[in-house]
Protein backbone atom coordinates (compact mmCIF):
# COMPACT_ATOMS: atom_id res chain seq x y z
CA UNK A 1 0.00 0.00 0.00
CA UNK A 2 1.35 3.43 -0.87
CA UNK A 3 1.33 6.37 1.54
CA UNK A 4 -1.27 8.12 -0.64
CA UNK A 5 -3.60 5.11 -0.71
CA UNK A 6 -3.13 4.56 3.03
CA UNK A 7 -4.06 8.14 3.86
CA UNK A 8 -7.04 8.14 1.47
CA UNK A 9 -8.27 4.87 2.98
CA UNK A 10 -7.81 6.38 6.43
CA UNK A 11 -9.79 9.42 5.29
CA UNK A 12 -12.65 7.17 4.26
CA UNK A 13 -12.62 5.25 7.53
CA UNK A 14 -12.48 8.40 9.64
CA UNK A 15 -15.22 10.04 7.54
CA UNK A 16 -17.39 6.95 8.03
CA UNK A 17 -16.88 7.11 11.79
CA UNK A 18 -17.64 10.84 11.67
CA UNK A 19 -20.97 10.07 10.00
CA UNK A 20 -21.76 7.33 12.53
CA UNK A 21 -20.82 9.64 15.40
CA UNK A 22 -23.09 12.26 13.84
CA UNK A 23 -26.01 9.83 13.99
CA UNK A 24 -25.07 9.06 17.62
CA UNK A 25 -24.92 12.79 18.34
CA UNK A 26 -28.38 13.30 16.82
CA UNK A 27 -29.80 10.39 18.84
CA UNK A 28 -28.41 11.95 22.03
CA UNK A 29 -29.83 15.34 21.10
CA UNK A 30 -33.24 13.84 20.34
CA UNK A 31 -33.37 12.21 23.79
CA UNK A 32 -32.02 15.25 25.67
CA UNK A 33 -34.30 17.77 27.37
CA UNK A 34 -32.07 20.62 26.20
CA UNK A 35 -31.44 19.09 22.73
CA UNK A 36 -27.71 18.74 23.36
CA UNK A 37 -25.40 15.78 23.06
CA UNK A 38 -22.70 15.04 25.62
CA UNK A 39 -19.66 17.24 25.00
CA UNK A 40 -17.37 14.42 23.93
CA UNK A 41 -19.95 12.86 21.58
CA UNK A 42 -19.97 16.22 19.78
CA UNK A 43 -16.17 16.43 19.85
CA UNK A 44 -15.76 12.86 18.51
CA UNK A 45 -18.15 13.65 15.64
CA UNK A 46 -16.34 16.84 14.64
CA UNK A 47 -12.83 15.50 15.16
CA UNK A 48 -13.45 12.42 13.00
CA UNK A 49 -14.70 14.60 10.16
CA UNK A 50 -11.82 17.06 10.47
CA UNK A 51 -9.19 14.34 10.65
CA UNK A 52 -10.75 12.70 7.57
CA UNK A 53 -10.08 15.84 5.58
CA UNK A 54 -6.62 16.15 7.12
CA UNK A 55 -5.93 12.68 5.70
CA UNK A 56 -7.02 13.85 2.24
CA UNK A 57 -4.51 16.69 2.50
CA UNK A 58 -1.83 14.24 3.61
CA UNK A 59 -2.63 11.98 0.65
CA UNK A 60 -2.06 14.88 -1.72
CA UNK A 61 1.19 15.87 -0.03
CA UNK A 62 2.42 12.26 0.01
CA UNK A 63 1.65 11.84 -3.68
CA UNK A 64 3.84 14.85 -4.49
CA UNK A 65 6.66 14.15 -2.03
CA UNK A 66 10.31 13.87 -3.02
CA UNK A 67 10.94 11.37 -0.20
CA UNK A 68 10.78 7.61 -0.71
CA UNK A 69 7.26 6.32 -0.25
CA UNK A 70 8.35 4.20 2.73
CA UNK A 71 9.31 7.40 4.59
CA UNK A 72 5.97 9.03 3.81
CA UNK A 73 4.08 5.85 4.72
CA UNK A 74 5.83 5.60 8.10
CA UNK A 75 5.04 9.24 8.86
CA UNK A 76 1.44 8.81 7.70
CA UNK A 77 0.94 5.71 9.86
CA UNK A 78 2.13 7.62 12.92
CA UNK A 79 -0.17 10.56 12.13
CA UNK A 80 -3.23 8.41 11.47
CA UNK A 81 -2.57 6.31 14.57
CA UNK A 82 -2.63 9.41 16.76
CA UNK A 83 -5.61 10.91 14.90
CA UNK A 84 -7.47 7.67 15.59
CA UNK A 85 -6.41 7.47 19.23
CA UNK A 86 -7.67 11.01 19.77
CA UNK A 87 -11.02 10.37 18.08
CA UNK A 88 -11.65 7.14 19.91
CA UNK A 89 -10.66 8.61 23.27
CA UNK A 90 -13.26 11.32 22.62
CA UNK A 91 -15.84 8.68 21.72
CA UNK A 92 -14.99 6.73 24.87
CA UNK A 93 -15.48 9.82 27.03
CA UNK A 94 -18.73 10.48 25.17
CA UNK A 95 -19.99 6.96 25.81
CA UNK A 96 -18.93 7.00 29.46
CA UNK A 97 -20.13 10.58 30.00
CA UNK A 98 -17.37 10.87 32.53
CA UNK A 99 -16.05 14.37 31.79
CA UNK A 100 -16.57 17.50 29.79
CA UNK A 101 -12.82 18.26 29.86
CA UNK A 102 -10.42 15.33 29.58
CA UNK A 103 -7.48 17.50 30.67
CA UNK A 104 -9.14 18.60 33.90
CA UNK A 105 -7.46 17.10 36.95
CA UNK A 106 -7.96 14.47 38.11
CA UNK A 107 -8.05 12.89 34.63
CA UNK A 108 -11.10 10.64 34.55
CA UNK A 109 -11.73 7.57 32.48
CA UNK A 110 -14.99 6.10 33.62
CA UNK A 111 -14.72 5.45 37.33
CA UNK A 112 -10.93 5.35 37.30
CA UNK A 113 -8.40 8.13 37.11
CA UNK A 114 -5.35 8.44 34.89
CA UNK A 115 -2.16 9.64 36.52
CA UNK A 116 -1.17 13.16 35.55
CA UNK A 117 2.25 12.00 34.32
CA UNK A 118 0.58 9.43 32.03
CA UNK A 119 -1.71 12.06 30.53
CA UNK A 120 1.16 14.54 30.09
CA UNK A 121 3.30 11.82 28.52
CA UNK A 122 0.57 10.84 26.09
CA UNK A 123 -0.10 14.46 25.14
CA UNK A 124 3.63 15.09 24.61
CA UNK A 125 3.88 12.00 22.40
CA UNK A 126 0.76 13.05 20.46
CA UNK A 127 2.10 16.54 19.83
CA UNK A 128 5.53 15.24 18.83
CA UNK A 129 4.13 12.51 16.57
CA UNK A 130 1.55 14.68 14.82
CA UNK A 131 3.83 17.68 14.23
CA UNK A 132 6.83 15.49 13.42
CA UNK A 133 4.91 13.27 11.01
CA UNK A 134 3.43 16.27 9.26
CA UNK A 135 6.83 17.95 8.96
CA UNK A 136 8.29 14.84 7.34
CA UNK A 137 5.51 14.69 4.75
CA UNK A 138 5.33 18.44 4.15
CA UNK A 139 9.10 18.79 3.81
CA UNK A 140 8.98 16.07 1.16
CA UNK A 141 6.43 18.10 -0.74
CA UNK A 142 8.43 21.32 -0.33
CA UNK A 143 11.52 19.54 -1.64
CA UNK A 144 9.75 19.10 -4.99
CA UNK A 145 9.23 22.85 -5.37
CA UNK A 146 12.72 23.57 -6.19
C-alpha positions in Angstrom: 0.0 0.0 0.0 1.4 3.4 -0.9 1.3 6.4 1.5 -1.3 8.1 -0.6 -3.6 5.1 -0.7 -3.1 4.6 3.0 -4.1 8.1 3.9 -7.0 8.1 1.5 -8.3 4.9 3.0 -7.8 6.4 6.4 -9.8 9.4 5.3 -12.7 7.2 4.3 -12.6 5.2 7.5 -12.5 8.4 9.6 -15.2 10.0 7.5 -17.4 7.0 8.0 -16.9 7.1 11.8 -17.6 10.8 11.7 -21.0 10.1 10.0 -21.8 7.3 12.5 -20.8 9.6 15.4 -23.1 12.3 13.8 -26.0 9.8 14.0 -25.1 9.1 17.6 -24.9 12.8 18.3 -28.4 13.3 16.8 -29.8 10.4 18.8 -28.4 11.9 22.0 -29.8 15.3 21.1 -33.2 13.8 20.3 -33.4 12.2 23.8 -32.0 15.2 25.7 -34.3 17.8 27.4 -32.1 20.6 26.2 -31.4 19.1 22.7 -27.7 18.7 23.4 -25.4 15.8 23.1 -22.7 15.0 25.6 -19.7 17.2 25.0 -17.4 14.4 23.9 -19.9 12.9 21.6 -20.0 16.2 19.8 -16.2 16.4 19.9 -15.8 12.9 18.5 -18.1 13.6 15.6 -16.3 16.8 14.6 -12.8 15.5 15.2 -13.5 12.4 13.0 -14.7 14.6 10.2 -11.8 17.1 10.5 -9.2 14.3 10.7 -10.8 12.7 7.6 -10.1 15.8 5.6 -6.6 16.1 7.1 -5.9 12.7 5.7 -7.0 13.9 2.2 -4.5 16.7 2.5 -1.8 14.2 3.6 -2.6 12.0 0.6 -2.1 14.9 -1.7 1.2 15.9 0.0 2.4 12.3 0.0 1.7 11.8 -3.7 3.8 14.8 -4.5 6.7 14.2 -2.0 10.3 13.9 -3.0 10.9 11.4 -0.2 10.8 7.6 -0.7 7.3 6.3 -0.2 8.4 4.2 2.7 9.3 7.4 4.6 6.0 9.0 3.8 4.1 5.9 4.7 5.8 5.6 8.1 5.0 9.2 8.9 1.4 8.8 7.7 0.9 5.7 9.9 2.1 7.6 12.9 -0.2 10.6 12.1 -3.2 8.4 11.5 -2.6 6.3 14.6 -2.6 9.4 16.8 -5.6 10.9 14.9 -7.5 7.7 15.6 -6.4 7.5 19.2 -7.7 11.0 19.8 -11.0 10.4 18.1 -11.6 7.1 19.9 -10.7 8.6 23.3 -13.3 11.3 22.6 -15.8 8.7 21.7 -15.0 6.7 24.9 -15.5 9.8 27.0 -18.7 10.5 25.2 -20.0 7.0 25.8 -18.9 7.0 29.5 -20.1 10.6 30.0 -17.4 10.9 32.5 -16.1 14.4 31.8 -16.6 17.5 29.8 -12.8 18.3 29.9 -10.4 15.3 29.6 -7.5 17.5 30.7 -9.1 18.6 33.9 -7.5 17.1 36.9 -8.0 14.5 38.1 -8.0 12.9 34.6 -11.1 10.6 34.5 -11.7 7.6 32.5 -15.0 6.1 33.6 -14.7 5.4 37.3 -10.9 5.4 37.3 -8.4 8.1 37.1 -5.3 8.4 34.9 -2.2 9.6 36.5 -1.2 13.2 35.5 2.2 12.0 34.3 0.6 9.4 32.0 -1.7 12.1 30.5 1.2 14.5 30.1 3.3 11.8 28.5 0.6 10.8 26.1 -0.1 14.5 25.1 3.6 15.1 24.6 3.9 12.0 22.4 0.8 13.0 20.5 2.1 16.5 19.8 5.5 15.2 18.8 4.1 12.5 16.6 1.6 14.7 14.8 3.8 17.7 14.2 6.8 15.5 13.4 4.9 13.3 11.0 3.4 16.3 9.3 6.8 18.0 9.0 8.3 14.8 7.3 5.5 14.7 4.8 5.3 18.4 4.1 9.1 18.8 3.8 9.0 16.1 1.2 6.4 18.1 -0.7 8.4 21.3 -0.3 11.5 19.5 -1.6 9.7 19.1 -5.0 9.2 22.9 -5.4 12.7 23.6 -6.2 
